[in-house]
Amino acid sequence: QTLTMRWQDHLPLHRQEAIFARDGLPLARQTICDWHLQLAELCAPLVDAMMVDAFTAPYVCVDATGVLVQAEEQCKRAHFWVLVAPGRHVLYRYSERHDSRAVDRLLAGYKGYLVADAAAVYNHLYESGEVIEVGCWAHCRRYFFRALESEPELAKQALGMIGKLFKIEAKLAEVTRAKRESVRRKESAPVVEAFFKWCEVQAETALDGSPIAAALTYATNQQDGLQRFLEDGRLPLDNNISERALRREAVGRKNWLFV
């Protein structure tokens, strides 16, 4: 119950302590914390086995979000990570820094497709070719949304093409891999080709430092990763599953304030 209250209902331990006291049960927050530490140790072998199994999936999705950590003088910023093997496992990790070392600890030994954002902390993984980058069209779309105010016509053109990709994918949720690959070749590939040709043309006249220039730069820099979903019907169009899985941390930190 206390685990569910803390991580699913986002109630920090001092609030739980007050709730139990109100119901006539004196239960110190330190006691609850000790329970959670003991349960973490008990569950560790199961979680490790889940991680091993996740690494056998066709692809994994990864993302991170910040969290404040209490310190004597000033709170420090640390990070929660999530690793999702869709349909199988959702696993969480914590690191003091958002850097390549944290990525290496999270993905130690992994070989295969990695669905992630374009953060530089992942770049070293792709150098050997054992980890293959899969880009996120939802991230790409956000850049063009930011350009709507300053360059509405150009932004709408880009969003229209990206929207077509998501409409195509919406029809493919329950189809076989072979069918998905066939439809993507016939319908999605021409849209992707047109999009990047459009980006190339617009980049010649985009004002440096403008939101539309940032969107075009992001798209062209991530072209290989964004096109990857066309190679394998199992791969997703976006990394939204990771962001949804991190929602509990995002909501929780508003209540915990820090950990």
N, C-alpha and C positions, 0 to 999 in steps of 0.2 A: 504493500500500500504506500509506504513512504517513498519508494522508488518511483512509482507511478505519479505520485503527487509532485515529486521533484522534477522529473524529466518529461512527463506527458502533460501535467497540469501547470508546470512552470512555477511551482511554489518553493521558494528558498527555505532552508531549514529553520530559520528563525520564525517564519510564519507558521510552519508546521508545529513547531514547539508551542506557539501561542494557541493554535487550534486545538491541540491535544489537551493543553492546560484548561482551556475553556470547557472541554468535555469531562474534566475531572481526572485526567491522566497526566501526571507530571512526567514528561519525557524530554530529557535534555537534548539539545541539538547535537552535542558531541556524541551522544549514544547513537543517534540516527546515523551520523556520519561514520561512526565505527562499523555499524551494520553494513553500510554501503561499501566500505573498504573490504570487509570480509566477503561480501557477496561478489565483489569484483574479482577477488582472488579465486573464489570458488568457480566462477564462470570463465576464467581466463582460458582454460584448455578448450572449452567449447568455442569461444570466440576465435581462438587461433585456428581451430579446425575449419570454422566458417571462412576465415581468410584464405586458407589453402584451397578450399573448394571454390571460392570466388575467383581465384586466379585461373581456374580451368574454364571459366565462362568465355564465350566468343569475344566479349569486350567488357571493360569496366568503365564506369563513370566516376569522376573525381571532382571535388570542389572544396572550398574552404571559406570560413567566415571568422571574423575577429571576435575576441571576447576580452574584457578587462580582467586583470588579475590583481588582487589586493597586494600592495607593497607598503612599506613603512612610510616613505616620503610621497610617492605618487604611484597611482595604479599603472601597471604595465599592460601592454597589449599583446595577447597571445592568440592562438588560433585553434578552432575546431575543424577537423577534416572529415569528410565523408567519402566512403568508397562504396559504390553500388554495383552489384551484379544483378541486373534487372530480373525479377521473378525468382531470385534466389536469396540474396543477402543485402542488408544495408548495415555497414560497419562504420564506426566512428573512431577517430584518433584525436589526440591533442598534441600540440607542439608549442614551444615558447616562441618560435620564429616562423615566419612564412618564407622559407628559403628552400634551396635545392636539397639540403640535408634532411629536412622534414619530408620532402617528397620521396627521397631515397628510403627513408625508414618506412613510409607508408606503402611503397611499391617494391620493396626489396624482393628481387627474384621474378618479378612479373615480366612476361613476354606476351605481346599481343596488341590489340587495338586499345587505345586510351582516349576516351571522350573527355575533353577538358576545355577550359577557357584558354585564351592565348597568353597566359601569364608566363613570364620568362623563366620561372622556377622549374618548368617542365622541359625546357628546350634541350637540356643535356641528355634526356632520356631518348630522344629521337635520333641522336647521332649514330648509334650502332645499328639502327634498323630493326632491333629486336622489339622495340616499342613503337607503334605506328600512331601518329597523331590523327585524331578525328575532330574536326572543328564543330563549332556550335553556331547554327544559323540564328538562334534566338539572340545570342550576343551580337552578332552582326546586325540584326534588325534593330537592336536598341540604339546603335550609333546613328542610324538613319532617322529614328524617332527624334533624337536630340537635334537633328538638323531641320526638323519641320518648321520651326519658328523662323529661322534665318533663310532657308532655301526650300520653301514648301513644295515647289513644283518638282525639283530634282529628287527631294526626299520621297515624295509620293510615287515617283516612277520606280525607285529602288524598292520601296515597301510593297508596291504592286507585284513586282517580280518575285520577291521573297514570299509574299502571301500566296502566290500560286504554288510554290513548293510545299507550303504547309497544307494547302487544300488537297493537293495530290496525296500527301502522306496520310491525311485523315481518312482517305478511302482504303488505305492499305493496312489498317490495324490488324485485321483478322485473316489476312491472306498468307499463303505460303511464301517461303523465301524466294523460290523461283518466280512466282507471280510478281512479287514486289520488285525483284531485279528487272523483270521484263517491262513493267510499267515505268520504272524509273528511267530505263534506257529510252523508252519512247516518249515519255512526257516530261520528266524532270531534267534530263540531260540537256535538251534544247533551251530550257529556261535558264539553267546554270550557265551555259555557254553565252547566251544573250546578256545575262547579268554582268559577267566579267568583261565582255566586250564593251558594254555600256560604261562600266567603271573606268576602263582604260581611256575611253574618249573623254569622259568628264574630268578625269584627273589632270588633263592638260590645261584646263582653264579654272580649276578650283582654286580659291584664294587660300594661300598658306595660313594655317592656324584656325581656319573656319571649321565649324562642326561638320560640314559636308566633306571637307578635305580629310578630316579625321576618320570619317566613316569610310571614305574611299580607300584610304591608306590601310585601315584595318582589314577591309575586304580583300584587297590585293595581296597584302602580306600573308593572309591566311587562306589563300586560294587553294593550295594543295589539300589542307585539312578540311576545308569546307566542301571540296569535291569528293572527299573520301567515301561518303555514304553511297555514291554511285557504284563503287567497286564491290560492295558486299551487302546483300539484302538484309542482313541481320543488324546492320549499323543504324543508329537513330539519326534523325535530322538535327537534334539539339541535345543539350545537356540539362534540360529542365528537371529531369528526375532527381539529379543531385541537389539542385536548388530547393526543390520541394522537401527533400529529406533533411536539409539544413534548417528548415523553418522552425523546428522545435528549439534549436539553439538560438535562432534570431529572436523568437518570441521570449524565450527563457531569459536572455540577457537583459531584457527590459525590466524583468522582475528581480533577477538576482543582483543587478547592478554590476557585480563583479563576482569572481570565484576565488 
